[in-house]
Amino acid sequence: MKIGSPHRHFRVTDSTNSRARELAEAGAPGGTVVTAAEQTAGRGRRGRSWVAPAGGALLYSAVVRPLERRHGLLPLAAAVAACEAAEALEDGLECAIKWPNDVWVDGRKLAGILIEARPQEGWAVVGVGLNLAIAAEEFPPELRDMATSLSSAPTAEAARTALDERLGDWVDAEPADVISTWEERDALRGREISWDAGSGLADGVSEAGDLLVLTAGGDRVALGAGEVHLRL
């Protein structure tokens, strides 16, 4: 899928995902991208907010349509694309992925992804927040030990171009390729994790993109991204 045209940019908006959803509902073609220099109500997974100073991050949402069977792995594919885009912007950078789609560098979050899909209408929105040029003191105090930014401080335009290209490659990739490439970047495999109903060792992902966990009792369970809140 070719991603990046048409492109709508806002100086300030509440959420690029909200604008992209509006465009999708109005019939915007697949590949449409919305960006903003600043968000007033950026959102992450599980209702969390996404915080970034004006101009400090790539705030990006892309419309994917039509939705096909392979797009069931869109959260994982988007994470791989975000990793490759970030690495293209900074020499020597190595990104990992915390299931399902947080991009980590040295154990700190560099990028977050929010997928909002309307399968019955045949479209999805892929939202990406990628920290480009944020000093440690610019993060809220509660995030300073958990968040990071690119040290090369690329422009948002360069970051958008890189993400357009990588996301275009991975949106329509074969599911087996998405799984195998995602697992090469798996930040949780072999780590002890817990969730509301149990604990165990992370053991990769299933063909459906669920997190696989080996429990102390020898069971192998699959966790859906919308079902659990992980604790490391």
Secondary structure, 3 states (H helix, E strand, C coil): CCCCCCEEEEEEECCHHHHHHHHHHCCCCCCCEEEEEEECCCECHHHCECCCCCCCEEEEEEEECCCCHHHHHHHHHHHHHHHHHHHHHCCCCCCEEECCCEEEECCEEEEEEEEEEEHHHCEEEEEEEEECCCCHHHCCHHHCCCECCCCCCCCHHHHHHHHHHHHHHHHCCCHHHHHHHHHHCECCCCCEEEECCEEEEEEEECCCCCEEEECCCCCEEEECCCCCCCEC
